[in-house]
Amino acid sequence: MAISSLLRSRRQRPHPDAMTLVEHIAELRTRVVVSAFAFLGAAIVAFVFYPQILGWLKSPYCTVAGAHHCALYVTSPIDGLALRVKIAAYGGLFLASPVILFELWRFITPGLRTNERRYAVSFVGASIVFFGFGCILAYLVFPHALQWLGSIGGPSLVEIYDPNKYLGLIVALMALFGVSFEFPVVLVALELAGVLTPQRLASWRRWAIVAITAAAGILTPSSDPFSMLGMAVPMVIFYELAILVGRVVVRRRRRAGAGTTTG
């Protein structure tokens, strides 16, 4: 009954302008329920495949320490359960993110105009791609960060890693890289909205490079130079790309305006 009512509500969905406050709340509840079920199902999948996910997350550590010396040590009987639940939660959120974003998209788009929907689709797609690229880059940089962090304390220290702290560090680094790589999407959106111009961004270039480098050094959770450069260099490149994209958009708008005036 519940599934059939959800499908019926999708087919008979009224226009947002004609919806009452109660109907908006009911619509939001439907989206939240679907997203929650998607997250729960994805979390169960991540819980089942916990050994494979943990092995993948341990891979950077094993690259540095060697396959036979990369064990993670727990100091409490419940640490193993806590780790598995955390991985299930993180994995569920990651696997369910397309469904959650789609439900958010379905809730927002009826109130948008046609051209706004077109831009929104592009920005959502670009956000997913850049976030994934940031996570992958953080994963690739992480072995170098571990090697540097292990050597900075000196050879007299013996490394015994807590899996919960290790997981927290690598997930925080991947999430930070993913969110930071949304930077060009935000800049292009501000250019399209007319808040910023390519000329203004170009005039801020030197200060932007300094600010990006400082932010990368402050925000990087591992505080190592490899992670800092791995974040700062792509963001500087993205800044330049945002300027180029903005110039292309401005030229197209001018051509479109000239064509309308001529017509």
C-alpha positions in Angstrom: 0.0 0.0 0.0 2.8 2.4 0.9 4.6 1.9 -2.4 1.5 2.3 -4.4 0.5 5.5 -2.6 4.0 6.9 -3.2 3.8 6.1 -6.9 0.3 7.6 -7.1 1.5 10.8 -5.4 4.3 11.1 -8.0 1.8 10.8 -10.9 -0.8 13.1 -9.3 1.6 15.7 -8.0 0.1 19.3 -8.2 1.9 22.3 -9.3 3.8 24.0 -6.4 1.9 27.3 -6.8 -1.4 25.3 -6.2 0.0 23.4 -3.2 -1.0 24.3 0.4 1.4 24.4 3.3 0.2 21.0 4.4 0.8 19.5 0.9 4.3 20.9 0.9 5.0 19.3 4.2 3.5 16.0 3.0 5.7 16.2 -0.1 8.8 16.9 2.0 7.9 14.0 4.3 7.7 11.7 1.2 11.1 12.8 0.0 12.6 12.3 3.5 11.1 8.9 3.9 12.4 7.7 0.5 15.9 9.1 1.4 15.8 7.5 4.8 15.0 4.1 3.3 17.7 4.5 0.7 20.2 5.3 3.4 19.1 2.4 5.5 19.4 -0.1 2.6 22.8 1.3 1.6 24.0 1.2 5.2 23.0 -2.5 5.4 25.0 -3.2 2.3 28.0 -1.4 3.7 27.6 -3.3 6.9 27.6 -6.6 5.0 30.7 -5.7 2.9 32.5 -4.2 5.9 35.7 -6.4 5.5 36.1 -5.3 1.8 35.5 -1.6 2.7 37.9 -1.7 5.6 40.5 -3.3 3.5 40.1 -0.6 0.9 40.4 2.1 3.5 43.5 0.4 5.0 45.2 0.2 1.6 47.0 3.6 2.0 48.4 2.5 5.4 49.5 -0.9 4.0 51.2 0.9 1.1 53.4 2.7 3.6 53.9 0.1 6.3 53.8 -3.1 4.1 51.1 -5.7 3.8 52.3 -7.6 6.8 52.7 -4.7 9.2 49.5 -2.6 8.7 47.4 -4.1 11.5 45.0 -1.8 13.3 44.7 -2.3 17.1 41.6 -1.9 19.3 41.8 -1.2 23.0 38.2 -1.8 24.0 35.7 -4.7 23.4 33.2 -2.4 21.7 35.7 -0.7 19.4 35.2 -3.3 16.6 31.4 -2.8 16.7 31.8 1.0 16.7 34.1 0.8 13.7 31.7 -1.4 11.8 28.7 0.9 12.6 30.7 4.0 11.5 31.8 2.4 8.2 28.1 1.3 7.6 27.0 4.9 8.3 29.6 6.5 6.1 29.2 3.9 3.3 25.4 4.2 3.5 25.5 7.9 3.1 27.9 7.7 0.2 26.0 4.9 -1.6 22.6 6.6 -1.0 23.8 10.1 -2.0 22.5 9.8 -5.6 19.0 8.9 -4.4 19.1 11.6 -1.7 20.2 14.2 -4.2 17.5 13.0 -6.7 14.8 13.3 -4.0 16.1 16.8 -3.1 16.0 17.6 -6.8 12.4 16.4 -7.2 11.4 18.5 -4.2 13.0 21.7 -5.5 12.6 21.6 -9.3 8.8 22.1 -9.6 9.3 25.7 -8.3 12.1 26.4 -10.9 11.8 27.8 -14.4 12.9 25.8 -17.4 16.3 27.6 -17.8 16.8 27.3 -14.0 16.2 23.6 -14.1 18.7 23.2 -16.9 21.4 25.0 -14.9 20.5 23.1 -11.8 21.0 19.7 -13.5 24.4 20.9 -14.7 25.4 22.1 -11.3 24.2 19.0 -9.5 26.2 16.8 -12.0 29.3 19.0 -11.7 29.1 18.9 -7.9 29.0 15.1 -7.8 31.9 14.8 -10.2 34.1 17.4 -8.4 33.2 15.9 -5.0 34.2 12.4 -6.2 37.4 13.8 -7.8 38.3 15.4 -4.5 37.7 12.2 -2.5 39.8 10.1 -5.0 42.7 12.7 -4.9 42.6 12.6 -1.0 42.8 8.8 -1.1 45.8 8.9 -3.4 47.6 11.6 -1.4 46.9 9.9 2.0 49.8 7.4 1.8 52.3 10.3 1.4 50.7 12.0 4.3 51.0 8.9 6.5 54.6 8.5 5.5 55.4 12.1 6.4 53.5 11.9 9.7 55.2 8.7 10.6 58.7 10.1 9.9 58.3 13.5 11.5 58.2 12.0 15.1 61.6 10.2 14.6 62.6 6.5 14.3 62.2 5.8 18.1 58.4 5.9 17.9 56.4 2.7 17.2 53.2 3.3 15.2 50.2 1.5 16.6 47.0 2.9 15.0 43.6 3.0 16.5 41.2 2.0 13.6 38.5 4.5 14.7 41.0 7.4 14.7 42.5 6.2 11.5 39.1 6.0 9.9 38.1 9.4 11.2 41.3 10.9 9.7 40.9 9.4 6.2 37.2 10.1 6.0 37.7 13.7 7.2 40.4 14.2 4.6 38.3 12.8 1.8 35.2 14.8 2.9 37.3 18.0 3.2 38.8 17.5 -0.3 35.4 16.7 -1.7 33.8 19.8 -0.3 36.7 22.0 -1.2 36.5 20.9 -4.8 33.0 22.4 -5.0 34.9 25.7 -5.1 34.8 26.2 -8.9 31.1 25.2 -9.0 30.3 28.0 -6.5 32.4 30.5 -8.4 30.7 29.7 -11.7 27.3 29.9 -10.1 28.1 33.4 -8.7 29.3 34.4 -12.2 26.0 33.2 -13.7 24.1 35.1 -11.0 26.0 38.3 -11.8 27.5 38.5 -8.3 31.0 38.1 -9.6 32.6 38.8 -13.0 35.6 37.2 -14.7 37.4 40.5 -14.6 37.0 40.9 -10.9 38.1 37.3 -10.2 41.2 37.9 -12.4 42.0 41.1 -10.5 41.8 39.1 -7.2 44.1 36.3 -8.6 47.2 37.0 -6.4 45.2 37.4 -3.2 43.1 34.3 -4.1 46.2 32.2 -4.4 47.5 33.3 -1.0 44.1 32.7 0.6 43.7 29.3 -1.0 47.2 28.2 0.2 46.5 29.5 3.7 43.1 27.8 3.9 44.6 24.5 2.6 47.3 24.7 5.3 44.8 25.5 8.1 41.9 23.2 7.1 43.9 20.0 6.2 43.2 17.7 9.2 46.5 15.8 8.8 48.6 19.1 8.6 51.1 17.5 6.2 52.6 19.3 3.2 51.4 16.7 0.7 47.8 17.0 1.6 48.1 20.8 1.7 49.6 21.0 -1.8 47.2 18.3 -3.1 44.4 20.6 -2.1 45.9 24.0 -2.9 47.2 23.3 -6.4 43.9 21.9 -7.9 42.0 24.8 -6.3 44.2 27.4 -7.9 43.7 25.6 -11.2 39.9 25.5 -10.6 40.1 29.3 -9.9 41.6 29.9 -13.3 39.1 27.6 -15.0 36.2 29.5 -13.3 37.6 32.7 -14.9 37.7 31.0 -18.3 34.2 29.6 -18.0 32.9 33.0 -16.9 34.4 34.7 -19.9 32.8 32.1 -22.2 29.4 32.7 -20.5 29.7 36.5 -20.8 30.6 36.2 -24.5 27.6 34.0 -25.2 25.3 36.3 -23.3 26.5 39.3 -25.3 26.0 37.4 -28.6 22.6 36.4 -27.5 21.7 39.9 -26.5 23.1 41.3 -29.8 21.0 38.7 -31.7 17.9 39.7 -29.8 18.5 43.4 -30.5 19.1 42.8 -34.2 16.0 40.6 -34.5 
